[in-house]
Amino acid sequence: MPGRYPPAVAPPGPDRNPYPPPRRRRRAPAWLTGGVLPAVVGGLVVLGGLAVTGNLGGDETVVQSDATPLPAPAEDAAAAAEAPEPATPAGGVQRVVAASAPAVVTVTVGNASDGGRLGSGFVVDRRGRVLTNAHVVDDAKEAQVRFDDGTETDARVLGADESTDLAVLQVERNAAGVTPLPLGRSGALDVGDAVIAIGNPFGLERTATTGIVSALKRIITAPNGFEIQNVIQTDAAINEGNSGGPLLDAGGRVIGINSQIASEGGGNNGVGFAVPIDTIRPVADSIIADGTAEHAWLGVTGRSVTPDIAAALKLGDARGVAVVATDDRGPAGKAGLRAATTAPDADVPRGGDIIVAVDGGAVEDMADVSRAVSSRAVGESLAVTVVRGGDRRTIRVALADRPGDVGVNPAAP
């Protein structure tokens, strides 16, 4: 089925979104990585016959921005002073929604007459910072934010990162009584975990939908063509206007930012994607610090060790990632990780290191390595455990900032 934008939005009404799909931006080519579902650039892109919609699209406190990082994950003791106690699942979905919905905001850029767009966002701290998708704000420097109680305020775009489809906003005023959403961790999720999505589908504010984690380790394409890995797939209904809204766990903690859907007709077909909060956090902190997005980078290309490869390398039942190449600019090669001496497409990669653990956590594929790296800040150190020539050793690697040409599809026009 050829790719297309959704049909034109009908005239505004009580149940219609007055904001049309965003203007077309650069399209990524129709390709799949490892059988992964399609991705978005701006409004809608089709891969493998699927369309993905990217533009899912009282008393007040004046707030001042500063460089303080996002609150720590809510289960950490250090977060107690900043993040509220999360809603417990004892009261069911109703309790989570009641506690969380006031912190979910409507984000608009421009207006309907000049091709503006509408999306969702959520308050993450008492300093007036809001997270949303980069494709919601596009290249804008300012946006408008509307709270649950009707409070409307201007917001400054502190920075946006297309590689993770993230934008950080600073509102001028916080609405009274809004409790920021506590941030959780996405690394411990399992398929089948209950989740709740809250957003503004078609402009219908603070709509809540429920579902489960349908799959993990998905890959989607960011607005600039970069591959976002370890994406959360969910069957919680996500539609146009949901972009930038939170995906919550059963305790009311943010585990991801809703970003894309896979659909043949532009509507919800039960396949939605959220960028994991573990990937978002370090990038958001770097934007907050100086307005520039940084991405931790290891600088290796690897292949999963299949049973056949393990047998050929006499690794027994060991699993891991064979290092097939290292980037000369990257910290991995400089720290001493060795790449295979065989061709990258060889049936069995020989002569290089096999990564079997990162910071003590077992590694089965490159998604595991990527998750460990992307959840860290530039400059942090990882303990990479490898098998080399039958011996097991651990190498410390200080993560570098990823070059701009790494991971972006060069064929994208």
N, C-alpha and C positions, 0 to 999 in steps of 0.2 A: 504494500500500500504506500503510495507516495506521501512524502511529508507535506504538511500544510499547517497554516495557522488556524486556530479555532475560528468558527464563524464570527462575524462582526457582532459586537455586543449590542443588545437591543437598547432603546432609549431608557434613561434612568427610571427606576420605579422602586417600590418598597422592597422588592426582592431581586433587584438587578444591581450589578456592579457597574457604576458609571464610567469606570476607567477601562479603555480598550487595551488589547495586548500591546506590549511595548514595540517600538520600532525594531526592525530586523538589525541584527548585528552580525559579526563574522560567524559563519557556520562552520562547525567542525564536520569533516567528511564522515560518510556513513561507514563506520567501522566498529568492530567489537573487539574487546580485549578479554581473552579467556572466557568467552561466552557471556560477558557481562551485559547488563541491561543498558539501554540508551541514556543519553545525556542531554544537557541543555546549553544553549548559548542565547542569552536574552530571553526570547519568548517561547520558541518551539523548535525542536529539532527531531528528526526521525532517524532511527537506526534499526535495521533489521525488521522493518515493517511496523515499528512502534513509534508513536509520537510522544514526545516528552514536553510537558508544559513547564516552563521555567518561571513565568510571571504568575505564580499561583496567587499570581498576584493580589467647691467650698474653699477652704483655706489652701493656699499653695505655698510651696517652698522654693525660693530661688536657689539654684545649685551652682557650684563652681567646679570646674573640671580640674583634675590633677592627675599625676602619673601613678597613682596607687593601683596595683594590679587588681584583677578580678578577685572576688572572695574565693577562699579555698573551697574544695569540695565539702559539701555539707556534713559528711560523716567525720571530717577532721575536726579535732578539738579546736584548732586555731580558727576555725570558721565561725565559732559560736557567737563571737561579738558582732560579726557582720551579717551572716546569713541567718534567717529565721529558722525556727524548728520546722522541718518539712512536715507536710500533712501525712498522716499515717493511713495505710490502706484499710484500717479498721472500720472507718466510716464509709468505705466504698468510693466509687468514682465521684459521687456527689461532693464528698468532703474535699477531695483533691481539687475538683473544679472550683468549688466555692473559695478555696484558699488561694488558688493560682490565677484565676481569670482576671482579677483586677490589675495584675501586673502585665497582662498582655495588651498591647497597644496597636492601634491602626497607624500605619506609616504611609503617607502620601507624598509624592513628588510631583510638582506641577499641578495641572488640573486637566479635566477631561477634554477641554477644547484645544489644548496644545499637546496632546498625546501623553499626558501624565500617567502615572501608574500608582497602583494601590497594593500594599502588602501588609504583612504583620511584623511585629517585633515584640520584645519583652524586656522589662526592667531587670537589671542584674545587680544593682547596688544602690545605696542611698545617695550616691554622688550624681545620680541622674543619667547614668549610662544605659543605653539600650542596644541590644544586638538584633541584627536583621540580616537579610541576604544582600550581597553586593549587587545582584541584578535588580533588586527593588529600587535602590537609589541610583544605579547606573553611574553617570559621571557627575551627578549633582553634588554641590557643596553644602546644601541645606535641604531639610525636609520638614514636614509637618507631622506632629504626633498627637493623637487623640486618645485620652484615657477613658476608662470605663465610666467615670462619672461625668463625662462630657468635657472635661478640661482639655483645651487645645493649646499647644505650645509649639514654638519653633524649635528645631533641633539642628545642631551643627554636625556635619559628617566629620568625625575625627580622622577617619581613614577607611579605606575599603581594600579588600584583597580578593581579586577574581579567582585566584588559585584555590581558595577554600570557599568561595562565594559568601564572604563575610563582610559586613560593614558594622562599624561601631559609631553610634550616635551619642551626642551629648545634648540633653534637653535643657531648655532654659529654666523650666519650672517643673517640679514634680507635683503630681496631684496629691491631695491630702490623703493620708492613711494607706498609701500603696506600699505593700510589703514586697520587696524584690524577690524574684524566684531564686531558690537555692540551686546551685549547680551541683550535679552529681558526677558520676564517672561512667563512661561508656565501655571501658575495657572489660568489665566483668559481666556484660550482658550475655544472655543465652537466648537462643531461638525459643520462642514460646512465652517469653516474659511479657507481662501486660504493659501496655503503653497508652498514653492519652495525648492527643494532639489538640491544641487550642489555637485558633486563628480567625481570620476574617474572610472566609471563602465567599467570593462574589459580593464582597462588601458587607456581609452579614456578620456583625461584630461578635467576637468572643464565642464563636461556635466551637463546641467540644465534640470530638469523636474518639472512639476507643478501638483498640485492636491489640495486636501482639507484635513482637519482633518476628517478622516472617523469615528473615535471613540476615546474615552478617557477612562482612568482607566483600560487599559489592563494590564495584568501581563505576563512578559516573564522571562525565566530562564537565569541567568547570567552564564558566563563560569565556575564559582565555584559551581553552583547549587543554588545560592541565588535567591529568587524571587524579581525581580525589579517591583515595583508597579507604577501605574499611568502613564504607558507608552502611548505614542501618536501613534495611528494607522493612517496611511495615504495611499492614493492611488497614490501618486506621485511615479513614477517608480524608484525603487531601485534595483540594481543588484550587482553582485560580483565586488568589487572595490569601492563601495559607502560607505563601513563601515568607520566610523569616520568623515564623512562629515557633514556639517550643514544642518538642516532643518530650513528654514527661514519663518518668517511671511511676510505679504504683505508690511511691512515697512522695510524689510531687516534685521530684528533683529533675532538672533539665538534663537530658542525656543526648540531645541532638537538636539541630535547627532544621526544620522542614524546608526542603529546597526544590524537589522535582517530583514529577509523577511520570509513569509510563502509561500511555493510553493510545488507543486507536482513534478516538474521537475527540480528545482534548479534555475529557472528564475523568472522574475517578473510576478506575477499574480495580481498585484494591492493591495497587502496586505503587507505593510512595517511597521516597528516599529522604533521609535526614543525614546531614553531615554531623559526625559524632562530636560531642562536646570536648573529648580529649584532644581532638585535632584543633578545635576552635580556640581553646583556652590560651595556648602560648602565642598564637598569632594575634589574638585580641589584645593580650598584654603588651606585645611589641607595638601595636598600633596606639594603644593608650600611652605608652612611654614617650614616643616621639613622632607618631603619625605614619610610621613606616612599618609595613608588614615584613616580618622575618620568618623563615621556615628552616627548622633544623634539618640537617642533611648529612648523610653518612657517606654517600658516593660510591655505592656498589650496585652491580647488576647481578642478580642471582636466579637460580633455577631450583625448584623444589626437588628434593631427593626422593625419587620414587622407589618402590621396592626393587625394580630392575637396576636402577643406578646404584642403590645400596649394595645389591648383590655383586655388581661389577667392581665396586670399590672395596668389597669385603668389609662392609660396615655393619653386617648383621641386620638387626631390625631397627637400627638407628635411623632417625629422620632429621631433616634440617634443610638448609639452603646451601647449594654449592655456589661459591663466588665465581662467576664466569668472567667478570671484568670489574676493574676499579677505575674511577675517573681520576686523572692525574691531578685535578684541582681539589679532590675530595680528601677529607680527613682519614678515611679508612685506609687508603693506600699509604698515606704518610705515617700512619700509626703502625703499619706493618702487616695488614691483612694481605693475603696473597690470592691473586686471581688464577684461574685454571690456565694451563699452558696449551690446552687444546682450543680449537676453534669454538666460538660462542655457540654454534649450532651443532656441535659434536653430540653424538648419541650419549656419550658418557663424558662429563667434564672431569678431566684429570689434572692433577698437579697443583690444585688450588685448595684453599681452606673450605671446610664445611661448617657453616654457622649452625650451632645446635642450641644455643641459648643466648638471650640478651638480658642482662641484669638478673640472671637466675631464672628467667622464665623460658620454658621450652619453646623452640621455634620449629614449625612444621612447613611454613611457606613464607614467601616474601611479604605477604600481608601481615604476618606476625612481626617481621622486622620493621616494616613501615609503621605499624601501630606504635611500636616502642620508640621509634625515632620521632614521629610526628607529635607525640604527646609531650615532647621535651622542648626546652628553649635552646636557642643558639648559645653555644658556650658550655652547656651541660655535658657531663661525661657519661658514657655508656660502657658497661662491661660486656664485651662481646666474646663469648666462649666459642672456640672453634676446635675442630678435629683436623690435625695436620700430620700426615704420615703416620697415622695410628695413635698419635699423642693428642691429649686434650690440654688446651691452654686458654687463658683468658687475656684479652688485649683491651686496654682502656683507650677509648676514642673520644676526643672532645669534638662535639658536633659543630659544624660550620653552617653559615648561612647559605642556602641553596642558590646557585647562579640562576639568573632569569631564563636561561635557555634550556634548563633541565626539566624534563617531564612535560614540556609543551609540544603538542603535535606540530611539526614544522610544515605539514601539508595544509594546515588550515588557512584559508584565504584571508 
